[in-house]
């Protein structure tokens, strides 16, 4: 599934540009989005996810992550706290 591979790499690379903590919640699992291995074992295109972003550049990170998930047709809700 090469499109999934491209999504995983792009998501991890985008997250790596930020100092904020970016965590993907899938059911009861929490994955550091900067971890390619964690994403490979978790990311399935027909699921919905929650994204938790905390840190000094959180607003910019949220916008960038929404954009990259959308680009790959992945459903994500950014949790606002």
RAPEKA-V427934 format. One record per residue. OMEGA is omega as a letter, one per 40 degrees, with the letter a starting at -180 (none if undefined). Layout:
# RAPEKA-V427934
OMEGA + OMEGA
This chain:
# RAPEKA-V427934
a + i + i + i + i + i + a + a + a + i + a + i + i + i + a + i + a + i + i + i + a + a + i + i + i + a + a + i + i + a + i + a + i + a + i + a + i + i + i + a + a + a + i + a + a + i + i + a + i + a + i + a + i + i + a + a + a + a + i + i + i + a + a + a + i + a + a + i + a + i + a + i + i + a + i + i + i + a + i + i + none
